[in-house]
Amino acid sequence: SGQDIELIEEAREVDFGTWEGMNFEEISKQSPDLVDAWMNDENFCFPKGESLKNFETRIKQLANQLVKSGHERIVLVSHGGVIRHLICEFLGLSFKQSLLFQVELASLTQLQIFENGKGVLQGLGIREWQKFIL
């Protein structure tokens, strides 16, 4: 169809380490002290996983790649955490505010990104995504 597909390493979800595959309730029961640190400590690192600082650095690199790509339209398929953090990056919000956005499974988030790296959120949780990318 003339569309290029590229695997972008920076677009992978955060490495949750030993928490991988667990839901928030399970994590809260197992490690309530670490959940508090996750929410409040900028130096937090998931147990045997990735640090928040490393994840946020990757998101900034990803955002920069997208801005500098030169493409008029990009379809990025990724995980909720990556999408929420990209929204914050492009809207100029703190990464701590990423949980303000509910990214539904198999939904489309639409951002208009400007050359200066700033953006406007045009849609969140769009289910009729086929009409946007086909």
N, C-alpha and C positions, 0 to 999 in steps of 0.2 A: 504494500500500500504506500510505499515511499516514505514511511516513518522510520526514523532511526531509533533503536533501542539501546540504551546505555546503562550499565550497572554502575551505580554511584555508591561507593563504599561508605561515604559519610551519611547516607540516608538510612543506614541500618538502625534498628531500635536500640535503646540503651541496653547494656548487658546487666541484667538484674542479678547475675550470679546465682547464689543458692535460692533466691526468691523466684527464679524463672518458673513460670507456669502456675504460680500461686496467685490467688485473688487478694484484694486488699484486706478482707476480713481474716483470711488465714495468716497473712503477714502480721497483722495487728495482734492476733492472739499469740503468735510465736515470738514476736520481737517488738513489744510496744515501745520500748526505749529507743529502738532504732527507727521506728516510724516517726517518732518525734524529731529525731536528728535529721531524717530525710526531709521533713518539712521545714526545718529551721536552721540547719547547719550547711552553709555553702561549701564546706569541705567534705561533705558526706560522700561515702563510697559504699555502693551496694556490697553486701557480704560476698566476697570472692568474685566481685563483678567490677563494673566501671564506676569511676568517680563522676559526680555531677559536673565538676569542672571540665573533665575530658569530654563528656557528652555535649555540654554547652559550646565548647570550642569546636567540636565537629559540626554542630548546627550552624554556627557562624560561618564556618568554611563552606558548608553546603549552600547557605544563602548567598554567599559571595559567588560561588560557582554558577548558581542559577541566574543571578543578575548579569554576570559577565559572559553568559553563554551566547548571547547575540540572537537567541531564538525569540520569535514573537509569542509563541505558545509552547508551554512545556506541560506535560502530564507526568506527575511524579507519583508513583505508587509506593506508599510507605506505611509506617505504623502510626498509631495515634499520638504517642509521645513526640515523635519527630514532627508531625504535623502541628501539634499544639505549640511546640517550641519555635517552629518556623513562623507561625502566626505572630507570636510575641516578637520575634526578631524583626519581621517586616513592619509591624505596627509600632515598634519602638517601646514595647512593654518589657518589664522585668520578666525573666524566665520563671520567677516564682508565681507569676500570674497565669502560667500555662494551664493550670487546673480549672481556670474559669471557663475553658472551652470544652464542650462535650463533642468529641469526634466519634461519630457512630461508625460501626463496622460497615465496610463496603459502601461508604458514602463519599461524596465529593465535597471538598473544601475549595472554594475559588478565591484567589487573590489576584489583584492587579498590582504588578510590581513596576516601579518606576526606575529609571536609570540611576537615581541617587540611592537606591537600595531601600527606599521607603515603600510602603504598600497600603492598600485598602482591602479590607475583607469584604468580598462581594457575595459570598455564600458559604454556609456551614451546614453540614448534614443533608446535602442535596442527594436525593435518591434517584432522580431522573438524570443520572450522569451521562448516559449514552449520548444524548443530544449535544452535550458539551464537547465530547472528544471524538466523535465519529464524523 
